[in-house]
Amino acid sequence: LGRIAERRMQADGQVSEIPVSVWRCRAREDEA
């Protein structure tokens, strides 16, 4: 998930702007 998350954030142009905890919350919403 780490590398995939980085690729997704790079595509959005927001790599270091989004905290990992926030991304995890979004990932859970996407999976659910």
Backbone hydrogen bonds, N-H to C=O, Kabsch-Sander energy under -0.5 kcal/mol:
donor,donor_aa,acceptor,acceptor_aa,energy
5,A,1,L,-3.1
6,E,2,G,-2.2
7,R,3,R,-2.4
8,R,4,I,-2.6
9,M,5,A,-2.7
10,Q,6,E,-2.6
11,A,7,R,-2.2
12,D,8,R,-1.6
13,G,9,M,-1.0
13,G,10,Q,-0.6
14,Q,9,M,-2.5
23,W,19,P,-2.1
24,R,20,V,-2.6
25,C,21,S,-1.8
26,R,22,V,-2.1
27,A,23,W,-2.9
28,R,24,R,-2.4
29,E,25,C,-1.9
30,D,26,R,-2.6
31,E,27,A,-2.7
32,A,28,R,-2.5
